[in-house]
Amino acid sequence: MRETYGVVLPGMNLAELTGKLIVIEGTDGVGRSTQINLLKPWLEQQGRAVMDTGIKRSELAGKGIQQAQEGHTLGRITLSLFYATDFADRLQKQILPALRAGFVVLTDRYIYSLMARAIVRGVDPDWIRNAYSFALKPDAVFYLRIGIDDLIPRVVFSRGFDYWESGMDLHPSEDMYESFRKYQTALLAQFDKLAEEYCFDVIDTSADVRTVFRNLRDGIARVLSGEPREPIFSMPPAAAAWRRAGCGALERGRVTVTQGRGRRGRGRTGCRSAARQGCGRRCELKSHPLLNPLEVARIPGHLEIPARKTLLYRPVLQYQSLDFHRQLQLLA
């Protein structure tokens, strides 16, 4: 049974969240994004629908955080509440719908990074834990651990030192190198405490990228091993009925999808979006033998149905919380 860290948000039915929530944690420069870019296609090749997310990616607060940080004037409480708002918005609009649809959600950092940063900046640990008490407990947390002496060269030869990741707002030193070293040492120590408290799976990142990826892949495979595979590839009832009918229409929410016959006897799929007034444009694509009419990847003002993807039909049909047209944008 899925749980939160204390508070269940209104309207959140934990029993409906059938997907898997997998967290990749670690400080900046440790290689989280690189590993997620490797893990996502690997999981998709296994026939799983995958969504990735990360901090500062919410529509509500993501850009606001970036703009506020450019001024270098945020206080520790304001910064913590800004990040909490970003997380809450992503949880409600991205993570929960995807889990409800049966996705594997890969999140580039979670509440643990936000808690560690806040605690290092002097925020009360109990207060910050309570602020994130509505967060879901992940199915697994993989902590990419690195020592400060290995971290510094990676940062120097990649993107250089960042004001906030160097802890310059704490004024530990006038020199950014020394500030980075002191701040990251304290942050890594806090991560180690959280790893013990929350039982992280710790992965040593001093090895090469491929070795780290293999360790992550094996760990995630163990997490997913208890998940039945047949539903991922089987055709849902609605799609099976559509295929048996040969032609007709399925209407869900504000989107109508129809199928007919095209040239040379090949199936063609047309769709029309009512979400954008005046959009009468139609798109017709050759049907894959397993193509579901609701298997949508992008919405550039109208719907596009991919002819060669067959992995997203089950999750799409199970979306419930947002209006259908908005939900499909999460798959883009």
C-alpha positions in Angstrom: 0.0 0.0 0.0 1.4 3.4 -1.0 2.0 5.9 1.8 2.8 9.5 2.3 5.1 11.0 5.0 2.2 12.0 7.1 -0.5 14.0 5.2 -2.8 12.8 2.4 -3.8 15.6 0.0 -7.5 16.1 -0.6 -8.7 14.0 -3.4 -5.7 11.7 -3.4 -6.6 8.1 -3.5 -3.4 6.2 -2.7 -4.9 2.9 -3.9 -5.2 4.3 -7.5 -1.4 5.0 -7.7 -0.4 1.8 -9.4 2.8 3.1 -11.1 6.3 3.2 -9.7 8.0 6.2 -8.2 11.8 6.0 -8.5 14.1 8.8 -7.2 17.6 9.5 -8.4 19.2 11.6 -5.6 22.6 13.3 -5.3 24.3 16.7 -5.4 24.9 18.8 -8.5 27.5 17.5 -10.8 27.2 13.9 -9.7 25.6 12.7 -13.0 21.9 12.4 -12.2 20.7 13.8 -15.5 23.1 11.6 -17.5 21.8 8.5 -15.8 18.2 9.4 -16.2 18.8 9.9 -19.9 20.2 6.4 -20.0 17.5 4.8 -17.9 14.5 6.3 -19.7 15.1 4.6 -23.1 16.1 1.4 -21.3 12.8 1.3 -19.5 10.9 2.1 -22.6 12.6 -0.7 -24.4 11.2 -3.0 -21.7 7.7 -1.9 -22.7 7.1 0.6 -19.9 5.7 4.0 -20.1 8.1 6.5 -18.4 7.8 10.1 -17.3 10.7 12.0 -15.9 10.5 15.2 -13.8 12.8 17.3 -11.6 13.0 20.4 -9.4 12.1 23.8 -11.0 10.0 22.2 -13.7 6.6 23.2 -12.5 4.5 25.6 -14.5 3.5 27.4 -11.3 6.9 28.1 -9.7 9.7 26.8 -11.9 10.5 30.0 -13.8 9.8 32.1 -10.7 12.5 30.3 -8.7 15.0 30.8 -11.5 14.2 34.5 -11.8 14.4 35.0 -8.1 17.7 33.2 -7.8 19.2 35.6 -10.4 18.9 38.4 -7.9 20.9 36.5 -5.2 18.6 37.9 -2.5 16.4 35.0 -1.5 16.2 34.2 2.3 16.4 30.6 3.5 12.7 30.4 4.4 11.5 32.1 1.2 13.7 29.7 -0.8 12.4 26.7 1.0 8.8 27.7 0.5 9.5 28.4 -3.1 10.9 24.9 -3.6 8.0 23.4 -1.7 5.5 25.1 -4.0 7.4 23.8 -7.0 7.3 20.3 -5.6 3.6 20.4 -4.7 2.6 21.6 -8.1 4.6 18.9 -9.9 3.2 16.3 -7.5 -0.3 17.3 -8.2 -0.1 17.9 -12.0 2.7 15.5 -13.1 3.6 12.8 -10.6 0.1 11.7 -9.4 -1.5 11.5 -12.8 1.4 9.5 -14.2 1.4 7.1 -11.2 -2.4 6.8 -11.5 -1.9 5.8 -15.2 0.7 3.1 -14.3 3.8 5.0 -15.5 7.3 4.5 -14.1 8.1 8.0 -12.8 11.8 8.9 -12.7 12.4 12.0 -10.7 15.7 13.9 -10.8 15.9 14.7 -7.1 13.0 14.7 -4.6 12.2 16.2 -1.3 15.5 14.9 0.2 17.7 17.4 -1.8 15.4 20.2 -0.8 15.5 19.1 2.9 19.3 18.8 2.9 19.8 22.2 1.3 17.4 23.8 3.8 19.0 22.1 6.8 22.5 23.1 5.8 21.2 26.7 5.5 20.0 26.6 9.1 16.3 25.8 8.7 14.7 23.8 11.5 14.8 20.1 10.5 11.4 19.3 12.0 9.8 22.3 10.3 11.2 21.3 6.8 10.2 17.7 7.3 6.6 18.8 8.2 6.5 21.1 5.2 7.0 18.0 2.9 4.8 15.6 4.9 2.4 15.4 2.0 5.1 13.8 -0.2 4.6 10.2 -1.4 7.1 7.6 -0.2 9.0 6.5 -3.3 9.3 2.8 -4.3 13.1 3.3 -4.3 15.6 6.1 -3.8 19.0 5.7 -5.5 21.6 8.0 -4.0 24.5 8.7 -6.3 27.2 9.3 -3.7 30.5 11.1 -4.4 33.3 12.5 -2.4 34.2 16.2 -2.4 37.6 15.5 -4.0 36.0 13.7 -6.9 33.1 16.2 -7.2 35.2 19.4 -7.6 37.0 18.3 -10.8 33.7 17.3 -12.4 32.2 20.7 -11.7 35.2 22.6 -12.7 35.5 20.9 -16.1 31.8 20.9 -16.8 29.9 24.1 -16.0 31.9 25.7 -13.3 30.8 26.9 -9.8 27.3 28.2 -9.3 26.4 30.9 -6.8 23.7 28.8 -5.0 25.4 25.4 -5.3 28.5 27.0 -3.8 26.5 28.3 -0.8 27.6 31.8 -1.4 24.4 33.1 0.1 25.7 31.7 3.4 29.0 33.7 3.1 31.3 30.8 4.2 34.1 32.4 2.3 34.8 35.3 -0.2 36.4 32.8 -2.5 33.9 30.7 -4.5 36.2 27.6 -4.6 36.5 27.5 -0.8 32.8 28.3 -0.5 31.9 25.5 -2.8 34.1 23.1 -0.9 32.7 24.0 2.5 29.1 24.0 1.4 29.2 20.8 -0.6 31.0 19.0 2.3 28.2 20.0 4.7 25.6 19.0 2.1 27.2 15.6 1.4 27.3 15.0 5.2 23.6 15.8 5.4 22.9 13.5 2.5 24.6 10.7 4.3 22.4 11.2 7.3 19.3 11.2 5.2 20.5 8.1 3.4 20.6 6.3 6.7 17.3 7.7 7.9 15.3 7.0 4.7 17.2 3.8 3.7 18.6 5.0 0.4 20.2 2.6 -2.0 23.7 4.1 -2.2 25.6 3.9 -5.4 29.3 4.9 -5.7 29.7 7.3 -8.6 33.5 7.3 -8.6 33.3 4.6 -11.3 32.6 5.3 -15.0 29.2 6.2 -16.3 28.4 2.8 -17.7 29.2 1.0 -14.4 27.0 3.4 -12.5 24.2 2.8 -15.1 24.5 -1.0 -14.7 24.2 -0.7 -11.0 21.2 1.6 -11.3 19.6 -0.7 -13.9 20.0 -3.8 -11.7 18.5 -1.9 -8.8 15.5 -0.6 -10.7 15.0 -4.1 -12.2 14.7 -5.5 -8.7 12.1 -2.8 -7.8 10.0 -3.6 -10.9 10.4 -7.4 -10.8 7.2 -7.9 -8.8 5.2 -5.9 -11.4 3.1 -8.1 -13.8 4.3 -7.7 -17.4 1.3 -9.0 -19.3 -0.9 -5.9 -18.8 1.8 -3.7 -20.3 1.5 -5.4 -23.7 -2.1 -6.6 -23.7 -4.7 -4.6 -25.5 -7.1 -2.7 -23.2 -10.9 -3.4 -23.5 -11.6 -0.1 -25.2 -8.9 -0.6 -27.8 -10.0 -4.1 -28.5 -13.6 -3.0 -29.1 -12.3 -0.3 -31.4 -10.2 -2.8 -33.4 -13.2 -5.2 -33.7 -15.5 -2.5 -34.9 -13.1 -1.7 -37.8 -14.2 1.9 -38.0 -16.1 4.3 -35.8 -15.2 6.8 -33.2 -14.1 6.9 -29.6 -14.8 10.1 -27.7 -13.2 10.9 -24.3 -13.4 14.3 -22.7 -12.8 17.0 -25.4 -11.1 14.8 -28.0 -12.8 12.8 -30.7 -10.7 10.2 -32.6 -12.0 8.3 -35.7 -10.7 5.6 -37.9 -11.5 4.9 -41.5 -10.0 3.3 -44.6 -7.3 4.9 -46.7 -5.7 4.3 -50.0 -4.4 0.8 -50.8 -6.6 -0.6 -48.1 -4.4 0.5 -45.3 -5.9 1.8 -42.1 -5.7 5.5 -41.5 -6.4 7.4 -38.4 -7.8 10.9 -38.3 -8.3 13.1 -35.2 -9.8 16.4 -34.4 -9.2 18.6 -31.3 -12.0 20.7 -29.9 -9.7 22.2 -27.3 -8.5 24.9 -29.7 -11.4 26.9 -31.3 -11.2 27.0 -35.0 -8.8 24.1 -35.3 -10.3 22.0 -38.0 -7.0 20.7 -39.2 -6.9 16.9 -39.5 -3.9 14.6 -39.4 -3.9 11.2 -41.0 -1.3 8.6 -40.4 -0.8 5.0 -41.4 -2.0 2.7 -38.7 0.3 0.3 -37.0 -1.3 -3.1 -36.4 -1.4 -2.4 -32.7 -2.1 1.3 -32.9 -4.7 2.5 -30.4 -6.7 5.6 -31.5 -6.0 7.3 -28.2 -2.2 6.7 -28.2 -1.1 10.3 -28.5 2.4 11.7 -28.1 2.1 15.4 -28.9 -0.5 18.2 -29.1 0.7 21.1 -31.3 -2.7 22.6 -31.6 -4.2 19.4 -32.9 -3.6 15.7 -32.1 -0.8 13.6 -33.6 -1.1 9.9 -33.4 2.3 8.1 -33.9 2.2 5.2 -36.3 5.0 3.2 -34.7 4.6 3.6 -30.9 2.5 1.0 -29.0 3.6 1.5 -25.5 1.4 4.3 -24.1 -2.2 3.1 -24.7 -2.8 1.6 -21.3 -1.6 4.6 -19.2 -3.4 7.1 -21.5 -6.7 5.4 -21.1 -6.4 5.5 -17.3 -5.8 9.2 -16.9 -8.5 10.6 -14.6 -7.5 13.7 -12.7 -6.9 16.4 -15.4 -8.9 17.1 -18.4 -8.0 14.7 -21.2 -6.4 17.2 -23.6 -4.1 18.6 -20.8 -3.2 15.1 -19.6 -1.9 14.0 -23.0 0.6 16.9 -23.0 2.4 15.1 -20.2 3.4 12.5 -22.7 5.1 15.0 -25.0 
